[in-house]
Amino acid sequence: MKQVLFAVFLLATTGFAAQPAKPTIYIEAQNGFDTYLAAAFSKKQVRADVVSERSTATYVLKASEIEEKKESTGSKVTRCLFLYCAGIEDKSNVSVQLIDPVSSKVVWAYAVNKERGQKNQQSMAEAVAKHLKEFLSKPRQAGQ
């Protein structure tokens, strides 16, 4: 009996028994942006495991194609000469959906807009990871 109580005490004090299982997330391929997302999950310490098999995932993260609006060099020069230089950077945006693969229900979605276009895929992925981390850390009620 003392051994059982000690084991329960040990588990309770280390926090091992109280840790809920981490969800697993499969990131759909999207022209390399999926790699940025996986790296951002690690950097931002998202409490989820990224898996390579869709069939083993708790959730599927689906990203739209990255939309880029590029400003030509000539246009940038002209705008700076005759108007002003504010807002002439290339811009990109992407949106993501976290989907329950069993029910096909979208449980979370996020859109991000960044300047500097292609050069900012890492920044967009980190913004997604930051907000996904916040979503996953919130306690959810049954049925959500």
N, C-alpha and C positions, 0 to 999 in steps of 0.2 A: 504494500500500500504506500509506503514512504517513497519507493522508487517511482510509482505512478505520479504521485503528487509532485515530486522533484522534476519529473519530465514535463509535466504541465506547467510548472513554475518556470522552467528553463525556456520553454517555447513561448510563454507569455511575455517574459522579460526581454527576450531577444527580438520580439516582434515578428518572428517567423510565422507563427500560426495566424496572425491577424492580417497578413498580406493577401489581398485578393489577387486572383490570377490576372496576369497581364493579358490584354487582348492581343491577337495577332493580326497584322495588317499586310495584305498583298497590294503592292503598288503596281497598277497597270503601266505597261511601257508607254512612253510618250516622248519619242525623239531625244532621249537622254535626260529629260527633266526628271524622270523617275529616279535616276542616280543621285541627282541633286536633292531630291526629297528624302531618300534613304540616309544620305549624309547629314542632312539637316535634322532628321529625327535623332540621330546620335549626338550631334552637337548641342541640340536644345534639350536633350535628355527626356524625350517623349517616352512616357511609360507605356510602351507597346513594343512587341517584337515584330520586325519585318520578316516576312516569310517569302520564299521563292515559289511556292506552290499555292495556287488559288484555292484548291480544294481543302487546304488546311487552315484557311484564314477565317478569323472571326469577322473581319471587315475587309472590304475592297476599297482602295483609294483610287478614284478615277479623276484624272486631270484633263481639262480641255486642252486644245492646242494653244500654244502661246501665241497671242496676237501681238505683232510688233508694228509700231508706227515709226518709220525711219524718216528723219529729216535730212535732206540732201545737203552736201557741203555748200553748194551754191546758194541754196535757200537760207542756210544759216548765216552766210556772209551778207547776203542781201538784207535779211531781217535785222542784222546787227548794224549795218550801215544806215539804213533808212528808218528803222523803228527802234526796237530795243532788243536786247539779247535774252531776256527772260523767257523761259518756257520753250527753248529751241532744242532741248535734249531729245534723243530717241526715247520712246516710251513702249512699255510692254505690259500686258496683263494676262492673267491666267485665273481660272476658277477650278476648284476641286470639289468633289463630292465623296463623302464617306458612306458606303453602302453596306447594308446587311445583306450578304449574299443569299441567305435563306429566304427572306421575305421580299427582297429587292427594294426595301424601304431606304430612302435617303435619311440617314440619322444626323448628318451634319454637312454643311456646305460653307465654302469661304471663297471670296474673290480678292485678288490683290493686284494693285497697279503700281508699277515702279518706273522710274526714269532710267535712262541709259541702256534700254533695250536688251539685246542678247547678253551683254556683259553682266546683267543683273539677275540671271536665273538663280544663282545661289541666294541672293537676297530675297527673291520671291519664295523660294523653297523654305528658307528660314522663317519667313513670315507665316507661311502655312503651318510649319511645325510648331511655332510658338502658340498659335491659336488652337491647333489640334490638341496640344498639351493641356491647355486650359480646359477645353471641352472634355477630355478624358479624365481630368482630375475632379470634375464636378460629380457628386453622387447623383445617380439617376434612380428614379422610382420604377417600380415594376411596370412593364408595358411600354417603356420609353426606349 
